[in-house]
Amino acid sequence: MITSIDFQNLTEDLKCYVLLNNGKHIAERNYGIYNIQLYCVYGFYVEVFYLPGSDEIDQILSVNSDEVLELYLDSIDITDIYM
């Protein structure tokens, strides 16, 4: 297992590998020109910034702020909890 600091120090290719093999997609949002995907991996959160027209990843960042996570609250479906 790795920490968010360890993750941030990985190469972009290794970050993608870790997310694809160990990450769980949580939510998404749009900001400016980006489609941003939120993942949970090893107990921390990661944002993946996509450029929609090109299908390219611009950056992958670990998230250490509750303020950033609050941006996703409206897009997280919790209906399964109440059923």
C-alpha positions in Angstrom: 0.0 0.0 0.0 1.1 3.6 -0.7 0.4 7.0 0.8 -1.0 10.0 -1.1 2.5 11.5 -1.0 4.1 8.3 -2.4 1.4 8.3 -5.1 2.1 12.0 -6.0 5.7 11.1 -6.5 5.0 8.3 -9.0 5.3 8.9 -12.8 2.1 9.6 -14.7 2.2 6.0 -16.2 2.5 4.4 -12.7 -0.3 6.6 -11.4 -2.6 5.4 -14.2 -1.6 1.8 -13.5 -2.4 2.1 -9.8 -5.7 3.8 -10.4 -6.8 1.2 -13.1 -5.8 -1.8 -10.9 -6.6 -0.5 -7.4 -8.8 2.6 -7.7 -12.6 2.9 -7.4 -14.3 5.6 -9.4 -16.4 7.8 -7.0 -17.7 10.8 -9.0 -17.0 13.3 -11.7 -17.4 17.0 -12.3 -16.7 19.5 -15.0 -14.5 22.6 -14.4 -13.5 24.9 -17.3 -12.1 22.8 -20.1 -11.7 19.7 -17.9 -13.8 16.7 -17.1 -12.4 15.7 -13.6 -12.9 12.1 -12.3 -12.6 11.4 -8.6 -11.1 8.0 -7.5 -10.5 6.4 -4.1 -7.4 4.4 -3.8 -5.6 3.1 -0.7 -7.8 5.3 1.5 -7.1 8.6 -0.2 -8.7 10.4 -3.1 -7.2 11.3 -6.5 -8.5 13.6 -9.2 -7.8 12.8 -12.9 -8.1 15.9 -15.2 -9.2 14.8 -18.7 -9.3 17.0 -21.8 -12.6 15.8 -23.3 -12.0 16.6 -27.0 -8.7 14.8 -27.1 -9.3 11.9 -24.5 -6.0 12.9 -22.9 -5.1 13.1 -19.3 -3.7 16.5 -18.4 -2.8 15.8 -14.7 -3.4 13.3 -11.9 -3.4 14.8 -8.4 -4.0 13.4 -4.9 -6.6 15.3 -3.0 -5.9 16.4 0.6 -8.7 19.0 1.1 -12.2 18.5 2.2 -13.1 21.6 0.2 -12.2 19.8 -3.0 -14.3 16.8 -2.0 -17.3 19.0 -1.3 -17.3 19.9 -5.0 -18.5 16.3 -5.7 -21.3 16.1 -3.1 -24.1 16.7 -5.6 -22.9 14.1 -8.0 -22.6 11.2 -5.6 -25.5 8.8 -5.7 -26.4 7.4 -2.3 -29.9 6.0 -3.1 -28.6 2.4 -2.5 -28.1 3.4 1.2 -31.8 4.0 1.7 -33.1 0.9 -0.1 
